[in-house]
Amino acid sequence: MTSSLTTVSLTDPRRAPLIDNETAGTMATLISVASGKGGVGKSVVSANLALALAKRGRQVILADLDVGGADAHIMFGELNPSVTLTDFLNKRVNRLIEAAIPITMHPNLRLIAGTGDTLATANMAYARKKRLMKQFRELESDIVVLDIGAGTNFHALDFFLMADIHVAVATPEPTSVLDLYRFIKLAAIRRVLACFLARSPMSEVLSNRDFTSVEEVMEVAGATDAGGRDVAAAALQSFRPGLIVNRVSDRSQVNVLYLRKILHQYVGGDLTLLGEIPDDPAVSQAVRKFLPVLEAAPESPSAKGLLAVSAAVEQVISASAVRRKEQTTQREEKQTRVLLSTPTCSQVSQASSPLQSNLPLPSIEPKQPVCANTVQDPGGASA
């Protein structure tokens, strides 16, 4: 891992963060699953998590967004999927739901396969990401599990942050934990910058700088805007990705409390442990059979660990739904207050111009992040 990963510009206006009010309040709950490095079993976790949630009665779509390494279809024996995400991106199908193929092992589960080489070559622009994001949120499904590519490229960070629930996968090895820390740090920086890139003069100041730490972003924000530091702090306070530790053995354990302390001290966010999956040869045996371990060896230790993780995620989903409903109600009440406080226009003025042109925009509450997307973290706090 080179140092350039921690100094990459996250403010390139051509790569604006994927946070937009247009996506709020829609049906599907998006769960992004990412990792700081490859080879930690992220795709295996994503596939089995999607299947476990389907078995719990949810309508689930697993979407492979692993740019350059799409392999979710292999986990289900779909070696040559008839339609892929690329067909939607290249407009060979009009709606994203048309790229979702059924999985025969469970009626509640569908798959949107990816083709990494094509996506990597395409270098997906912001407009295409935004279109894809909107389509994901409009899918006719309860849950969409997004298998995000490993690493800290813009695709990985953007797709990770656009979800309602953020999940990171790591193994107990020190290199994996270090890469996890770097990934969460860069995601936190990207999240904070998203709160300012649409603001002036803050956008001009931030869009032309590279940042190596969240504290640096907060210092610049506070120096440029009186309320900037408060906005950044509010965005970070609600950023609590969930952690799944994979391949755990008696000899290898992650000191989660220490990692949480470090993240809180240097990143400003928190981390919620969703569960641990034991190191189990049944997983690799299942992969060789082109099956999720939940299907190939349902009584294995890893399968039981995955089921426990899915139960924890299920609780997060339920809390997220309640929280989003409350936030929607608050927004509606706020808009009602604005409308009621608007002076009555005279009949002449109404005839000369549209009524809505005279209405003030809803005000922004102080000390709230201006991030347009409202999400739910695994700890139950809004983000």
C-alpha positions as CSV (number, residue, x, y, z in Angstrom):
1,M,0.0,0.0,0.0
2,T,1.6,3.2,-1.1
3,S,1.3,6.5,0.7
4,S,-0.5,8.0,-2.3
5,L,-3.6,6.3,-1.1
6,T,-3.8,8.6,1.9
7,T,-3.2,11.8,-0.1
8,V,-5.5,11.2,-3.1
9,S,-7.6,14.2,-4.0
10,L,-11.1,13.5,-2.9
11,T,-12.4,16.9,-4.0
12,D,-12.1,16.6,-7.8
13,P,-15.3,18.3,-9.0
14,R,-15.5,15.8,-11.8
15,R,-15.7,13.1,-9.2
16,A,-18.3,14.7,-6.9
17,P,-19.4,12.5,-3.9
18,L,-22.6,10.6,-4.5
19,I,-24.9,12.3,-2.0
20,D,-28.2,13.7,-3.3
21,N,-31.6,14.5,-1.9
22,E,-33.2,13.0,-5.0
23,T,-32.5,9.6,-3.6
24,A,-34.0,10.1,-0.1
25,G,-37.1,8.3,1.0
26,T,-37.2,5.6,-1.7
27,M,-38.0,2.0,-1.1
28,A,-34.9,-0.2,-1.2
29,T,-32.4,-0.2,1.7
30,L,-28.9,-0.1,0.3
31,I,-26.2,-2.1,2.2
32,S,-22.7,-1.5,0.9
33,V,-20.0,-4.1,1.6
34,A,-16.4,-3.0,1.1
35,S,-12.9,-3.7,2.3
36,G,-9.6,-1.9,2.5
37,K,-7.8,-4.6,0.6
38,G,-8.6,-7.6,-1.6
39,G,-8.4,-11.2,-0.5
40,V,-10.3,-10.8,2.8
41,G,-13.4,-12.7,1.6
42,K,-15.6,-9.7,1.0
43,S,-17.5,-11.2,-2.0
44,V,-18.0,-14.4,-0.1
45,V,-19.5,-12.4,2.8
46,S,-21.7,-10.3,0.5
47,A,-23.1,-13.3,-1.3
48,N,-23.9,-15.2,1.9
49,L,-25.3,-12.1,3.6
50,A,-27.6,-11.6,0.7
51,L,-28.7,-15.2,0.8
52,A,-29.2,-15.1,4.6
53,L,-31.4,-12.0,4.4
54,A,-33.4,-13.7,1.6
55,K,-33.9,-16.7,3.9
56,R,-35.1,-14.4,6.6
57,G,-38.0,-13.3,4.3
58,R,-36.6,-10.2,2.7
59,Q,-36.7,-9.6,-1.1
60,V,-33.0,-9.1,-1.8
61,I,-30.9,-8.1,-4.8
62,L,-27.2,-8.7,-4.8
63,A,-25.4,-6.2,-7.0
64,D,-21.8,-6.7,-8.0
65,L,-20.0,-3.3,-8.1
66,D,-16.6,-4.7,-7.7
67,V,-14.9,-2.8,-10.5
68,G,-12.2,-4.8,-12.1
69,G,-13.0,-8.0,-10.1
70,A,-16.6,-8.9,-10.5
71,D,-17.2,-12.5,-9.3
72,A,-20.5,-12.5,-7.4
73,H,-22.1,-14.5,-10.2
74,I,-19.6,-17.3,-9.7
75,M,-20.7,-17.7,-6.1
76,F,-24.1,-18.9,-7.3
77,G,-22.9,-21.0,-10.3
78,E,-24.0,-18.4,-12.8
79,L,-20.8,-18.7,-14.9
80,N,-22.3,-17.0,-18.0
81,P,-25.1,-14.6,-16.8
82,S,-27.5,-13.7,-19.7
83,V,-27.5,-10.0,-18.7
84,T,-25.1,-7.9,-16.6
85,L,-24.8,-4.5,-15.1
86,T,-22.9,-3.5,-18.2
87,D,-26.0,-4.0,-20.3
88,F,-27.7,-1.3,-18.3
89,L,-24.7,1.0,-18.4
90,N,-24.5,0.7,-22.1
91,K,-28.3,1.1,-22.5
92,R,-28.9,-2.4,-23.9
93,V,-31.6,-2.6,-21.2
94,N,-33.6,0.4,-20.2
95,R,-34.2,-0.3,-16.5
96,L,-31.8,-1.7,-14.0
97,I,-34.3,-4.2,-12.8
98,E,-34.1,-5.9,-16.2
99,A,-30.5,-6.8,-15.3
100,A,-31.5,-8.7,-12.2
101,I,-31.5,-12.4,-12.8
102,P,-33.2,-14.9,-10.4
103,I,-31.2,-17.2,-8.3
104,T,-32.6,-20.7,-8.4
105,M,-31.6,-21.7,-4.8
106,H,-34.0,-19.1,-3.3
107,P,-37.0,-17.3,-4.7
108,N,-36.3,-14.1,-2.7
109,L,-32.9,-13.5,-4.2
110,R,-31.8,-12.0,-7.4
111,L,-28.4,-11.0,-8.8
112,I,-27.1,-8.1,-10.9
113,A,-23.9,-9.5,-12.2
114,G,-20.9,-7.2,-13.0
115,T,-18.3,-7.4,-15.7
116,G,-15.3,-5.8,-14.2
117,D,-13.1,-5.3,-17.2
118,T,-15.8,-3.3,-19.1
119,L,-16.5,-1.2,-16.0
120,A,-12.9,-0.4,-15.4
121,T,-12.4,0.6,-19.0
122,A,-15.5,2.7,-19.0
123,N,-14.1,4.9,-16.1
124,M,-17.7,5.7,-15.0
125,A,-18.3,9.4,-14.9
126,Y,-20.3,11.2,-12.2
127,A,-23.4,11.4,-14.3
128,R,-23.5,7.7,-14.8
129,K,-22.9,7.0,-11.2
130,K,-25.7,9.3,-10.3
131,R,-28.0,7.6,-12.7
132,L,-27.0,4.2,-11.4
133,M,-27.5,5.3,-7.8
134,K,-31.0,6.5,-8.6
135,Q,-31.9,3.2,-10.3
136,F,-30.6,1.2,-7.3
137,R,-32.8,3.1,-4.9
138,E,-35.8,2.6,-7.1
139,L,-35.4,-1.2,-7.5
140,E,-38.5,-3.2,-6.4
141,S,-36.8,-4.9,-3.5
142,D,-36.5,-4.7,0.2
143,I,-32.7,-4.7,0.3
144,V,-29.9,-4.2,-2.2
145,V,-26.6,-5.6,-1.1
146,L,-23.8,-3.8,-3.0
147,D,-20.6,-5.8,-3.3
148,I,-18.1,-2.9,-3.6
149,G,-14.6,-3.3,-5.0
150,A,-11.7,-3.4,-2.6
151,G,-9.4,-0.4,-2.1
152,T,-9.7,3.3,-2.0
153,N,-10.5,4.3,-5.5
154,F,-13.3,6.8,-6.3
155,H,-15.7,4.1,-7.3
156,A,-15.2,2.2,-4.1
157,L,-15.5,5.2,-1.8
158,D,-18.5,6.7,-3.7
159,F,-20.5,3.5,-3.9
160,F,-19.7,2.7,-0.2
161,L,-20.9,6.1,1.0
162,M,-24.1,6.2,-1.1
163,A,-25.6,3.3,0.8
164,D,-27.9,3.5,3.8
165,I,-25.8,1.0,5.8
166,H,-22.1,0.7,5.5
167,V,-20.3,-2.6,6.2
168,A,-16.5,-3.1,6.0
169,V,-14.9,-6.6,6.0
170,A,-11.5,-7.3,7.3
171,T,-9.4,-10.2,8.5
172,P,-7.4,-10.3,11.8
173,E,-4.0,-9.8,9.9
174,P,-2.3,-6.5,10.7
175,T,-2.1,-5.5,7.1
176,S,-5.9,-6.0,6.7
177,V,-6.6,-3.9,9.8
178,L,-4.3,-1.2,8.6
179,D,-5.9,-1.1,5.2
180,L,-9.3,-1.0,6.9
181,Y,-8.2,2.0,8.9
182,R,-7.0,3.8,5.7
183,F,-10.2,3.0,3.9
184,I,-12.5,4.3,6.7
185,K,-10.3,7.4,7.0
186,L,-10.6,8.3,3.3
187,A,-14.3,7.5,3.4
188,A,-14.7,9.8,6.3
189,I,-12.8,12.6,4.5
190,R,-15.0,12.0,1.4
191,R,-18.1,12.2,3.5
192,V,-17.2,15.5,5.2
193,L,-16.2,17.0,1.8
194,A,-19.6,16.1,0.5
195,C,-21.1,18.4,3.0
196,F,-19.3,21.4,1.6
197,L,-18.7,20.9,-2.1
198,A,-22.1,22.5,-3.0
199,R,-21.5,25.5,-0.7
200,S,-19.8,28.8,-1.5
201,P,-17.2,30.0,-0.9
202,M,-16.3,26.6,0.8
203,S,-16.5,24.7,-2.4
204,E,-13.8,26.6,-4.1
205,V,-11.5,26.3,-1.1
206,L,-11.9,22.6,-0.7
207,S,-12.1,21.5,-4.3
208,N,-8.5,22.6,-5.0
209,R,-6.8,20.8,-2.1
210,D,-5.7,17.3,-1.2
211,F,-6.3,16.2,2.3
212,T,-4.5,13.6,4.4
213,S,-6.6,13.7,7.5
214,V,-10.1,14.5,8.7
215,E,-8.7,17.0,11.1
216,E,-7.2,19.0,8.3
217,V,-10.5,19.2,6.5
218,M,-12.2,20.4,9.7
219,E,-9.5,23.0,10.3
220,V,-9.8,24.4,6.7
221,A,-13.6,24.3,7.0
222,G,-13.6,26.1,10.3
223,A,-11.2,28.8,9.0
224,T,-13.3,29.4,5.9
225,D,-16.8,29.2,7.3
226,A,-17.9,30.1,10.8
227,G,-20.1,27.0,11.1
228,G,-17.9,24.8,8.9
229,R,-16.3,22.9,11.7
230,D,-19.7,22.2,13.3
231,V,-21.0,20.8,10.0
232,A,-18.0,18.6,9.6
233,A,-18.3,17.3,13.2
234,A,-21.9,16.5,12.8
235,A,-21.2,14.5,9.7
236,L,-18.5,12.5,11.4
237,Q,-20.4,11.9,14.5
238,S,-23.0,10.0,12.6
239,F,-20.5,8.0,10.5
240,R,-20.4,4.6,12.1
241,P,-19.7,1.8,9.6
242,G,-20.2,-1.8,10.7
243,L,-17.3,-4.2,10.8
244,I,-17.4,-7.9,10.0
245,V,-14.2,-9.8,10.9
246,N,-13.7,-12.8,8.7
247,R,-11.4,-15.8,9.1
248,V,-11.1,-15.5,12.9
249,S,-9.2,-18.2,14.8
250,D,-8.0,-18.7,18.3
251,R,-4.6,-17.4,17.3
252,S,-5.8,-14.3,15.5
253,Q,-8.2,-11.8,17.0
254,V,-8.8,-8.2,16.2
255,N,-8.7,-5.8,19.2
256,V,-11.9,-4.1,18.2
257,L,-11.9,-1.8,21.2
258,Y,-8.5,-0.5,20.3
259,L,-9.4,-0.1,16.6
260,R,-12.6,1.9,17.6
261,K,-10.5,4.1,19.9
262,I,-8.0,4.8,17.1
263,L,-10.7,5.5,14.6
264,H,-12.6,7.8,17.0
265,Q,-9.4,9.7,17.8
266,Y,-8.0,10.1,14.3
267,V,-11.0,9.8,12.0
268,G,-13.8,11.2,14.2
269,G,-16.2,8.3,13.5
270,D,-17.1,5.2,15.3
271,L,-17.2,1.5,14.4
272,T,-19.8,-1.1,15.2
273,L,-18.9,-4.8,15.4
274,L,-21.5,-6.8,13.5
275,G,-20.0,-10.1,14.1
276,E,-17.1,-12.5,13.5
277,I,-16.9,-15.4,11.0
278,P,-14.6,-18.2,12.0
279,D,-11.8,-19.5,9.7
280,D,-13.4,-22.6,8.2
281,P,-12.3,-24.9,5.3
282,A,-16.0,-25.3,4.4
283,V,-16.0,-21.8,2.8
284,S,-13.3,-22.6,0.2
285,Q,-14.9,-26.0,-0.4
286,A,-18.3,-24.2,-1.1
287,V,-16.6,-21.7,-3.4
288,R,-15.1,-24.6,-5.4
289,K,-18.7,-26.0,-5.8
290,F,-19.9,-22.6,-7.0
291,L,-22.2,-22.3,-3.9
292,P,-22.5,-20.1,-0.9
293,V,-21.4,-21.8,2.3
294,L,-24.9,-21.3,3.7
295,E,-26.2,-23.7,0.9
296,A,-23.2,-26.1,0.7
297,A,-22.6,-26.5,4.5
298,P,-25.4,-24.9,6.5
299,E,-24.2,-26.5,9.8
300,S,-20.6,-25.4,9.4
301,P,-19.1,-22.9,11.9
302,S,-18.8,-20.3,9.1
303,A,-22.4,-20.6,8.1
304,K,-23.5,-20.2,11.7
305,G,-21.3,-17.1,12.0
306,L,-22.8,-15.7,8.8
307,L,-26.3,-16.3,10.1
308,A,-25.5,-14.4,13.3
309,V,-24.1,-11.5,11.2
310,S,-27.3,-11.4,9.1
311,A,-29.4,-11.2,12.3
312,A,-27.3,-8.2,13.4
313,V,-27.7,-6.6,10.0
314,E,-31.5,-7.3,10.2
315,Q,-31.7,-5.3,13.4
316,V,-29.8,-2.4,11.8
317,I,-32.2,-2.5,8.8
318,S,-35.3,-2.3,11.0
319,A,-33.8,0.6,13.0
320,S,-32.9,2.3,9.7
321,A,-36.4,2.0,8.4
322,V,-37.8,3.6,11.6
323,R,-35.2,6.3,11.6
324,R,-35.8,7.2,7.9
325,K,-39.6,7.4,8.6
326,E,-39.0,9.8,11.4
327,Q,-36.7,11.9,9.3
328,T,-39.3,12.0,6.5
329,T,-41.9,13.1,9.0
330,Q,-39.6,15.8,10.3
331,R,-38.9,17.1,6.7
332,E,-42.6,17.2,5.9
333,E,-43.4,19.1,9.2
334,K,-40.6,21.5,8.4
335,Q,-41.9,22.2,4.9
336,T,-45.4,22.7,6.4
337,R,-44.1,25.3,8.8
338,V,-42.3,27.1,6.0
339,L,-45.5,27.2,3.9
340,L,-47.6,28.4,6.8
341,S,-45.1,31.2,7.6
342,T,-45.2,32.5,4.0
343,P,-47.1,35.8,3.7
344,T,-50.3,35.6,1.8
345,C,-49.9,36.9,-1.7
346,S,-52.4,39.3,-3.2
347,Q,-54.7,38.1,-6.0
348,V,-52.9,40.4,-8.4
349,S,-49.4,39.1,-7.5
350,Q,-50.6,35.5,-7.9
351,A,-51.9,36.2,-11.3
352,S,-48.7,37.9,-12.4
353,S,-46.3,35.2,-11.3
354,P,-46.5,31.5,-10.2
355,L,-47.1,31.1,-6.5
356,Q,-44.2,28.7,-6.0
357,S,-41.7,31.4,-7.2
358,N,-42.5,33.4,-4.1
359,L,-42.0,30.6,-1.6
360,P,-38.8,30.6,0.4
361,L,-36.6,27.6,0.3
362,P,-36.7,25.4,3.4
363,S,-34.1,26.7,5.9
364,I,-31.1,24.6,7.0
365,E,-31.0,23.8,10.7
366,P,-27.8,24.9,12.4
367,K,-25.0,22.4,13.1
368,Q,-26.5,19.8,10.7
369,P,-24.5,18.4,7.8
370,V,-25.5,19.8,4.5
371,C,-25.1,16.3,3.0
372,A,-28.0,15.7,0.8
373,N,-28.2,12.0,1.5
374,T,-29.6,10.8,4.8
375,V,-28.4,7.4,5.8
376,Q,-28.5,5.0,8.8
377,D,-25.4,3.6,10.4
378,P,-25.1,0.2,12.0
379,G,-25.2,1.7,15.4
380,G,-28.7,3.1,14.9
381,A,-27.7,6.8,14.5
382,S,-28.6,8.7,11.4
383,A,-25.9,9.8,9.0
